């Protein structure tokens, strides 16, 4: 099958080439959107990522050039207009899970780095500065960790922090009995926000969870609490977080995702003037740590993403049931 592979990065191409068996892949370095959809002409499928814009206009253009399958090489699908895809007769498949350990471990890395300021210590020592001034951290042992969303990633994250000797409280519409047996206590979301020293977001982005973290919810948090987000950027109302950091209500922020990351993340902008003033303001805070959506970025995850994506495409080509189809609900 011919596949137009949008938003190509060299590290992805390596794994897709390695595990491809029979498909013809056309790598396209630009993102998928209404303006670039025509590049998919003569391809049956398009393969795209979480930051591609697959709205109704894009889908209509894909239909016009003959595309019949959208293969997401990611778990999230909030960037796809599913109703428009159904109306166009285009199937949508995804990679529902790859390495949940990768994202969970990255969330822990953000916590440890923010707390013990290892990124600052590294830069100091390289400059010959061995002072410990302003590097004070705190023991994770005994702290209360609030986990919002206890699917596979959130559950693994909770278990890792349990190993640090932390008290784990959680919120999810579906409780995980295995976590309860391990001592995790489920509470309502407001109680989790109010009691936790560290809050980590692991829930999907839905209309109900958009801007879950806002001025009101931040006001419920302990003064000086740490907030971690490795899930979806729009779970956080960025302006509210900036205000909370300025007011010292929020003590630390670690994010691997950002509400307006589409035109920033995954690109080298080191020689340009970044136009996103909100992101630049966030970067100016000494108690904020930002990584560019790299939580998933492990060898194990890339292997799983490549294999599952190609399996999804092969199943479509053979007319088999699409076990990873995204339903329009």
Beta strands, then each sheet from edge to edge (+ up, - down):
strand 1: 2-5
strand 2: 24-27
strand 3: 45-48
strand 4: 69-72
strand 5: 91-93
strand 6: 144-148
strand 7: 167-171
strand 8: 185-186
strand 9: 198-201
strand 10: 225-229
strand 11: 250-255
strand 12: 288-290
sheet 1: 2+ 1+ 3+ 4+ 5+
sheet 2: 8+ 7+ 6+ 9+ 10+ 11+ 12+
end
